């Protein structure tokens, strides 16, 4: 047997396209997608993706970028398969961005075709005129909601017409795979809170492996009913569009995160899993409809979950799992694996353990915490360093930004920009963003440490701590505290509670009680806005 023959027999390039091909063939009649009064079997899921891929293939060249501006509707899910199946690269756009922000991404990525939900057509009124690469804007109506007033003269085509066109091309074969598993499958643009957003490139291989990790750690299988509370535009929904499809579970789409809609899906559709930022956890726990459930698993990230919210969810039978990651690593990279030894610990201590960022997921390598010379810091739970990551689910690089890519990969590891500690048990814990650390009187103050201390107060459901100028100390901490519905606490209460847990110089003197905190759609607090507030 020749070497080339052997390689052909034992090396298939990895791609998540295989997941839909398999599920549509093996479970054709199983319900794949539910959205209001719409539903699709896996056969119908595969057929629509194939039709769209065929018509896209006639409109794009291999590697062309195709963008979607839509909420968590079936068409956004289908795009995760149809665009790469056509040979394109998916750009899932943040639906909360303004027109100029969207145009920057469309122009930077060189997008050729834009699909846009009817609700958001008004955000792209000038995009075709201002983005030279953009040739078509295709409208996606959603008939499960009242039809919005759509500006005229913007869209160049309708989604249903493309599907009909593709359905007439059944004589054209499709290859549910790729020749090069390292080719780009999607570009995700960072939130850009400190500058222009950067385009994070994902590979077919990375998406495939990260999806398997999601399936393993979440326990997805054919009985899974996954509710889409996490935006699909955020890290491609942490690769969950591919993961749930790989398990042949059911996707339950959700246009907007509302307590009534979530609890309606839990009660009437049998939701078993969902993901989201801690604000999603609060929305569920504090809802008027909240009640005991038999089995629901919430995977949360973006910030350590509040011990109070964890306690509320545990009391109604919800399992909360904390993960950590970034856009540059396909979403979650580490997970706080639960240890049976924690069963007998007090709820407050168990919640503190669960709020740590944990250990590498099965598809990832072990995270490191290093000093400026790339040496591992002591695993003492105290010595801070930068969290660095490497492995199959680290991005290919930043699109059209070689300098930023080289900086991010210095020393052969991805530099997260997050500061953390390594505990003796091998679990990492995030302490701060490097840019958010407070230096007061020469002492480093971790805003995350202060936030976690404040969050342990039973009346607090959300908090952000920032550094503000101080003539004597250089900087001092200031806290923005959100109280739970119907709960009360004064500034003095918060200070007294925090002083019992932290050194005096770490305790904020100024406590502000806003109704909520400004956040990106991915759950990150916009601390620059808080620093600028009076």
N, C-alpha and C positions, 0 to 999 in steps of 0.2 A: 504493500500500500504506500502510495506516495505521501509526502508530508502535506501537500496541498489538499489531497483528498481527506486526510485525517482532520485537518483544520476545518474543512467544510462540514464535517460530520459532528464536530464537538465544540463548535464556537458560533453561537448565534448572537448577533448584537442585541443588547437589551433595550427594550422600549416598552413603555406602558400601553402602547397601542395594542399589544398582545392581550391585555386584560379584557378589553371590550370584545375583541375577536372571540376569545374563549367563552366569556359569559353569554354572549349572544348565541353561540353555537350550543353550549351545554345547558343553559337555562333560558331558552327562548321565550317561554310563557310566564316567567317570573316577573313580578312588578319591579321595574327598575327605577322609575321616577314618578313622583307625585307632586303636582303643583295645583292647588285649588281643585277645580273639577277636571283638570287634565291629568292623564296618567299614561305611562309608556311601559310596555313590556321590554325585556332585553332585546327581543327581536326588533321591535320598533325603534328602540334606542340605536341599535346598530345600523338599521336601514336609513334612518335620518342622517346619522353621521356619514355614512357612505355616500348618500346623495349630495350632501353639502361638500364633502371632500372632492367628489368628481367635478362639480361645477367650479369650485375654487381652483382646482388644478388647471382649468382652462384660462384662469384669470391671473395667476401668479407664476413666478419663476421659483425654483427651489431656493429656500432660504429667505424669501420675501416675508416681511412682517405684516401680520393681519391683526388688527386691534378690535377689542370688544369693550364697549361702555354699557354695562348692564348690571342690574342687581342679580341676586341669586335665583335666576330663572332657568328653566331647562336649557334654553339656547346657550347660556354661558357654560353650562356643564358640557353640552355637545361640542362646544368650541375646543375644549381641552383634548378632544380626539380628532375632530374633523380638520382643524388647521394643520397639525403635524402630519395627519394622514395624507393631506394634499401636498406635503413637502414644505409647508410654511412654518413660521415661528409665531407663537401666540403672544400678544401683548394684552394682558387683562388690565384695564384702566380703572383707577380709583374713581368711583362714581361721585365722590364728594369734591373733586377738584373743580376749580373754576376754569373758564374757557382758555385763558392764556396759559395756565398750567398744563392743561390737556394738549394744547397746541405745541408746547415745548417738547413733550414726550413724543407726540406723533411725528414731529419734525426730526427730533434727535434719532428716533428709531428708524426713520424712513418708511413709516407705515404706508402701504399701498391701498388697503381696503379697511374701512372702519364700519363695524356693525354697532348700531346704537339703539338702545331701548327707547320707545316713544317718549317716555318721561324725560329723557336726557337730550333730546334733539336740540333743545334750546341752548345747551352748553357748547354746541359745536357749530353754531351758525356761521362763523367765519373760517372754520378749519380748512375747508377745501380751497378757499382763496389764499390762505396764509401758509399752507403746508404743500410744498411743490410736489412731493412724492405721492400725495393722496389722490387717488383716481376715482374711488367710489365710496359713497356713504349709504349703507343698507339699513333700513329701519326694521326693528324687531317689535311688533305690537305684542302686548300681553293682554289677552281678552279676559283674564281673571280679575282685572281691576277696571274701573271706569276709564274710558279712553280720554287721555289728556288732549289739550289743544296743541297740535304739532305745527310749528312754523313751516310755512310753505317755501318751496324753492331750495331746500337744504338737502334732502335725501335724493339719491339717484336711483334707488331700487328698493324692493320689498323682499323681506326674508322668505315669505311663502313662494314668491316667484322663483327665487334661486333653488329652493327645495324641489319645486316642480320641474325645473330645468334639469336638475341633477338626477331626478328619478327617471328621466328619459335617456340617461346615459348608462344604463345597466350593462351594456356590452363592453364597457371599459373596465378592465380588471384593476383591483387595488391590492397593494402590498401592505399588510398590517405590520410593518416593521421598518427598519432603516438599515442602510449599509454600514453606517458609522454611528456607533452608539454614543460617541462623544459630540455629535452634532447638536446644535442648539434646538431645544424644543420650545422654550419660552424665555421671554425677558420680562423681569419684574422690576419696576422702578421703585426705588426707595422713597420714603415719605418726604425727604428733602427739607427737614426742619432746620438744617444749618447751612443750606446752600441748594444749588440745583440738584434735582434727583438724579441718581445714577442707575443705569440699566444693568441689573444683575442677570447674568446668563445662566440658565439651567440646561443640563444635557439630558438626552433620553436615558442614559445610564443612571445618572443621579436621581432622576424622577422615578425610574423603575425601582431602584433600591430603597429610596426614601418611602415610597408607597408601601413596600413590603414591611418596612419598619413600623409604619403607621398601623397597618393591618395587625401585625403581631402585638404591639403594645396596647392597642385599643380593643383587641379581641373581636375584630370584625369577622362576620361570617354571613351565610345566606339569610339568617334571621335578623340581621342588623337593620334598624330603621334609623338612618342618620339624618338629623335635622340641620339644615344649612343656616346656622346662626353666624358662622365665621364667613367673612366676605371671600368669595372665590378670587377676587382681585388681589388678595393678600397672600403672597407666596404660593399662588395657585391653590389657595385654600389648604395650605400645608400639605399639598399633594393628595388631599383626600378625594378630589374627583376621581383620581386614578385608583386610590386605595379601596374605596367602597365598591367601585366597579370590579376590581380584582376579586373581591370577596363575594361578588354577585349579591350584595345587599341592596337596600332600597334608599335612594336619595329622596328626601323630602325638602322641596325648595321653599324658600321664605324670602319675600321681597324686602321685608324690613323686620328688625328685631323689636318686637313688642311683646310685653308680658302676656297679653291675652292670646296672641297668635301662638306663642310658644306653648303655653299650657293647653291650648286647644289641641295642638299637635300631639303633645304628650298623652292627653286623655283619650283622644279619638283615633290617633294613628299609631299609637304604641311606640313612640320614640324611645330608642335605647341609648343613643349616643348623640352628643353634640360637642362643639368646641367653641372657644371664644375667649375674649379678654375678661378680667375679673368683673368688669361692668356687666357682662352677660350673666355671670353668677349672681350678682346683686339683683339684677332684674328678675331673675327666677325666684330667688329666695325671698325677696320683699314683695312679691306680687300678691294681690288680694286673693288670687286663685290658688296660691301655694298650698299643697297638702302632701300627705304621705304617698310615696310611689314605691312600686315593687322593685324596679331596677332601672336606674338611669346613671350613665357615666358622663361626666363633664371633664373635658381636658382643657385646661386654662393656661394662658401664658401672657406675657406682656408686662406683668408685675406680679410680685408675690401675692397670692390671694389673702384676703383678710381672715384672721382667725375667727372673727365673729361670723363672717359669711360661711366659712367652712363648717363651723358648728351648726349654723342654721340648716345648711344643706344636708349634713350628716343626720340631723334630727328627723328629716323627712325621707331618709333613705337614699340620698344621692351620693354617689362616690365621686370625689374630686381628685383629679390627677394633675400635678403641676409639671409643665415642661418648660424648656428654655431653648431659645434659638434666635436666629435673625433671618432677614430676607436672604442674606448671602449664603445661608446653609439650608435652603429649602424649607424654612420654618423650624420645627422642633429638632433639636440636636441632642439634648440631654433630657432625662426624665427622672423625677423623684420616685424611684422604685420603693414601694411600701415594704416595710420589714415587719414580720409578725411580732417581733419583740416590742413594737410600738403599741400593740393592742392594749396593754395594761397601763399605759401612761395617761396622765391627766389630759383632758381635751386640749388645754392651752399648750402644753408641751408637745403633744402630737401635732397640733396645728403648726407650731414653729418648725418641727422637723419636716412637715409636708410642704412648707413654703420654700424650702431650699431647692436649688436648681438641679441637684442630683448628679446622675452618672450618665455616661454615653449610652444612647439607644443602640439596639442590636446592629443597625446598619452603619453606625458611626464609630469613630475611634474614641479613646478616652480624652476628655478635655484636660487641658493643662492650665495652671495658674503660674505665671512667670514674672520675673523681675525684668528690668530694662536690658539685661544681658541675656535674656532668654533662659535663665536658670529657674528651675522649679522652686517656688517659695516653700517654706516648711508647711507641712500638713497639720497646722495647729489651730485652724479655725480663726486665726487672728491676723496673720501676716497677709496684707493685701498685695495683689499683683494683677496683671492683665490676663483675662481669659483668652486663650488661643486654641484654635480648632483645626483639624485636618481630616481628610477622608473622602469617601465617595460622594457624600452629600455636601460638599463645599462647591461653591459656584465655579463656573469656568473662568469668570472674570467679569469686569465691568465693560459693557459694550462701548466701543469707541473711546476708551479711556485707559490707555496703557499705563500712564503714570500712576493713577489711583490703584490699578490692579497690582502693580509692582509694590506699592507701599503697603497694600493690604496683605500681600503674601510674603513680606520680608521674613527671611529666616526659614522659609519653607512651611510656615503655618499661617492660617488666616487670623489676623488680629481683629478681635471683636470690638475693641475700644471700651469694653466693659471691665470694671474692676471687681475682683472677687477674692474669696479665700478658699482654701482647700481644707476640709475637715479630716480628722484622723480616719474616718470610715470611708474616705475616698469620694465623698459627696462635695460638689462645689456649691458655693453660695454667692450670689451676686450681691455686691455691696454698692456699686454706683457706676455710672458712666464716667469715664475719665474727665470729661468736660464738666460734669456736675459736682465733682468732689468740692467740699467747702474747706477752705484753709483759714482757720480762725486762731489768731495768736500763734501761728506756726504749727498748729495741730490740724491733722486731717480729720474731717468729720464726714462720715458716710451718710449721705441723705437717705439711702435705703435703710440703714440701721435705725435712723431716727424715725422714718416712716413706719417701720415694723413695730417699733415701740409704741407709737401713737395708735397704730391700727389695733393693738391688743386691748385698747379701751373698748368696753362693750357697746358704747354708743356710736362708735366711729365705723363708717363703711368705706370711706375713701380718704386718701390724704396724699399730699405732695409737699415736699420740703425743698426749698431752694436757698441759695446763699444770697444775702443782700449786703450792700456796703456798710461798713461800720468804722468810724473814725479811729477807735481804739484798737480793735481786733483785726481790722482789715475786712473780714467778712463775719457774718453770724447767720445762723439758720432762722428761717421764717417758715411757718407751717400753714398750709391751706387745708382745712379739715372739713369733710362732708359728714354730716350726722345722718344716722338712719331715720327712716320715717317714724315719727312719733317719739323719737329718743332725744334726750337733752343732755348737754354738757357745756359748761362754761370754759372760757380760756384758762381760768385758774384750775379747773378740774383736769384739763389736758396737761397743763404744766406739772401739776402735782403727780399725776399718773406717770408721766414720762421721766420725771426726776427720780422716781423710785427705781427706774430701770437703767438709766444712763448716767454717765458723768455729767456734772453740772454744766460744763462748757458746751455740751452737745444739745442741751435742752433749748428749744426755741423760746424766745421772749415774746415774739409776736405771733399770735394765732388769729387767723382769718377764717370765717365760716361761710364759704360760698355755697350756692345750691348744688353746683357740680364743678368738675375740673375740665379745662379744655384738653381735648385729646385728638390725636390723629385717628383715622378710621381703623387703624390696627391696634388701638388701645394705649399707645404711648402718650404720656402726659406732655403737653407743650410747655415745658418749663420756661422757655424764653418768654412766653406770654406772661407767666406768673412773675418772673423777675421784673418785667416792665410795668406790672400793675402797681397801683398806688396802695 
